[in-house]
Amino acid sequence: MKKNLIILFFCLISFFSDTANAESIFSGFSLGFGYPYISLKYDINSQFDVETRYAFSENINIYGLRGYYSFLNEGISQNSVNFFSGLELDYTTFDDNISGGGIIAYPFIGGEYFFIDSFSLMMDFGPAFISLEEDEYNLTVDGFEWVVNMGMFFYFK
């Protein structure tokens, strides 16, 4: 699953990217840290971004892909604010007293504040559909939950 997400991430970059030289490839990337996740985001252009994300907790792993649409974008500069909406799709595994996996899908809306030129604080929230299946007894549970994400991004220039 990780390999498929990485391939999809780079396919999206090559499809939407308007630059092909090596000098500008790294300028669109940012590295994100949140609790408990790490991510790599690519700014396709001023309106669209894609992000791969790995979230973790004790005996739980979540592999995700996000797409962002910026509807108010002041750019990447100190004291600027960007507002966005988007969709996230995740694959999750768990292995504690029981083991299994499932999917998480949700729309989100949020904002990003650049407090220093290349650093930002980000927050978003949305209603997530979560569907999990336990392996041994084939038990399934699903439903909606509110998800809030907060993190910090470092933008490469």
C-alpha positions in Angstrom: 0.0 0.0 0.0 2.8 2.4 0.8 4.4 1.8 -2.6 1.1 2.5 -4.3 0.6 5.8 -2.5 4.1 6.9 -3.4 3.6 6.0 -7.1 0.3 7.9 -7.1 1.9 10.9 -5.4 4.6 11.2 -8.1 2.1 10.6 -10.9 0.0 13.4 -9.7 3.1 15.7 -9.5 4.2 14.9 -13.0 0.6 15.3 -14.4 -0.1 18.7 -12.8 3.5 20.1 -12.6 4.2 23.0 -15.0 8.0 22.8 -14.3 10.4 20.1 -15.4 13.8 21.4 -14.5 15.7 20.0 -11.5 16.3 23.4 -9.9 12.6 24.1 -9.4 11.5 20.6 -8.3 12.5 20.9 -4.7 11.1 24.4 -4.4 7.5 23.0 -4.3 8.1 20.5 -1.5 7.4 21.0 2.2 7.9 18.7 5.1 5.2 18.4 7.7 5.2 17.3 11.3 2.1 16.9 13.5 1.0 14.7 16.4 1.3 11.9 15.5 2.2 12.2 11.8 4.9 13.1 9.3 4.2 14.2 5.7 5.6 15.4 2.4 3.5 17.9 0.5 4.0 19.2 -3.0 2.6 22.5 -4.2 1.5 21.8 -7.8 0.6 25.4 -8.4 -0.9 28.3 -6.4 -4.2 26.5 -6.1 -3.5 22.7 -5.8 -1.3 20.7 -3.5 -0.9 16.9 -2.9 0.4 15.3 0.2 1.4 11.9 1.4 1.1 11.3 5.1 2.1 8.6 7.6 0.4 8.7 11.0 1.3 6.3 13.8 0.5 5.4 17.3 1.1 2.3 19.4 0.2 -0.6 17.2 -1.7 1.6 14.7 -0.4 2.8 11.3 -2.2 5.1 8.9 -1.0 5.7 5.3 -2.7 8.6 3.6 -3.0 10.8 0.5 -4.5 14.3 0.6 -5.5 16.8 -2.1 -5.7 20.5 -1.3 -7.5 23.3 -3.1 -6.6 26.8 -1.9 -9.4 29.2 -2.2 -7.7 32.1 -0.5 -3.9 32.1 -1.0 -1.6 35.0 0.1 1.5 33.0 -0.8 4.5 31.7 1.3 5.7 34.8 3.1 5.9 35.9 6.7 2.5 36.8 8.3 0.5 35.4 5.4 -2.5 33.2 5.7 -3.8 30.6 3.3 -7.2 29.0 3.5 -7.9 25.6 1.8 -10.3 22.7 1.5 -9.6 19.2 0.3 -10.1 15.5 0.5 -8.1 12.8 2.3 -8.1 9.0 1.8 -6.2 6.7 4.2 -5.5 3.1 4.7 -5.0 2.0 8.3 -3.8 -1.2 10.0 -3.9 -2.1 13.7 -2.5 -5.0 15.7 -3.0 -5.1 19.5 -5.3 -7.5 21.1 -7.0 -7.7 17.8 -5.7 -7.0 14.3 -7.1 -5.7 11.1 -7.3 -2.7 8.8 -9.6 -0.3 7.1 -10.2 3.0 5.3 -10.7 6.5 6.4 -12.1 9.1 3.9 -13.1 12.7 4.5 -13.4 16.2 3.2 -11.7 18.9 5.3 -11.4 22.7 5.5 -8.6 24.7 7.2 -6.0 27.3 7.2 -2.2 27.8 7.3 -0.4 30.7 8.9 3.2 31.5 7.9 4.8 32.9 11.1 8.3 32.8 9.5 9.1 33.0 5.8 9.4 29.2 5.3 7.6 27.8 8.4 3.8 27.5 8.8 1.3 26.3 11.3 -1.6 24.4 9.8 -5.0 23.3 11.1 -7.9 21.6 9.4 -11.0 19.6 10.4 -13.7 17.6 8.8 -16.2 14.7 9.1 -14.5 11.4 8.5 -16.1 8.1 7.4 -14.1 5.4 9.1 -14.5 1.7 8.2 -12.5 -1.0 10.1 -12.5 -4.7 9.7 -11.1 -7.2 12.3 -9.2 -10.1 10.7 -9.9 -13.1 12.9 -13.7 -13.0 13.2 -14.4 -10.8 10.2 -16.1 -8.1 12.3 -16.7 -4.8 10.7 -17.5 -1.4 12.2 -18.0 1.9 10.5 -19.3 5.4 11.1 -18.6 9.1 11.1 -16.2 10.9 13.4 -14.9 14.5 13.4 -11.2 14.7 12.8 -8.9 17.7 13.6 -5.4 17.9 12.2 -2.7 20.4 13.4 0.8 20.5 12.3 3.9 22.5 11.2 5.4 22.7 7.7 8.8 23.6 6.6 8.9 24.8 2.9 12.0 24.1 0.8 13.0 27.1 -1.4 
